[in-house]
Amino acid sequence: MSGVVRDRPGPVRWLWYAIGGRLPDRFRHWVLWDLTCRTWVFRHLARSLVLLAPWWLLMLVPGPLSLRFSMVTLAYITGLYFAMSFMEHASERRLVKHGYPAGLNRRIREEAEPHDRAEVVAMYAAYHDQRYDP
């Protein structure tokens, strides 16, 4: 997939994509890459932050600054919690919306770097074996 030339959407189309819109077919390869690359979690987080940006308008509501800041902070924490909780499902839904089969994103990510995954599993197991060893 690295040899494929990917058309990247412009800012307006990316914003449409970030809020859940479907991009034209010429961006299909970019969508697949966006949802399966090594940094897909950070990309999902960036899209979520864009969706949460309008909450800053609450800072314009009259009232104590501490109350306004608390409202925006609570909205961000709640929004990020749900965005991160459902990121697998959201990314799968995006791929299905662009014509790919369900489950493709997970399959590609699992096959991408088996060596790195093995290192992480070994490090995790070593940590927990040391921690809970009687």
C-alpha positions, 0 to 999 in steps of 0.5 A: 500500500505504500506505493499507491499514490494517495490523493489527500483531501483539501481542508474543506473536504477533510472537515467534511470527512471529520464530521462523518461525511463521505469523500469522493471515490478518488480518496478511497485509498487515502481513507484506507491509509488514514484508518490503518496507518501507524498513527491512526489513533492520533488521527482519530483523536485529531478528528475528535478534537475538531468535532469538539471545537464548537464547545469553546463557544460556551466561553462567550456565554455570560457568567463566571469564568470558572463556570464557563471553563468548567462546562467546556472542560467537562464537555471535552472530557466527556467527548474525548472519553466517548470518542476514544471508547468507540474509535474502533467502531467509528473507524470501521464505519468510515471504511464501510461508508467508503466501500470497504468490507467490515473488519478490514481495518483491524485485519490490516493493523494486526498484520502490519507489524507482527514483530512490534506487537510481539515485543509489546506483548512480551514487555507487558507479560514481563511487567505483570510477571514481575509485579505479581510474582509471589 
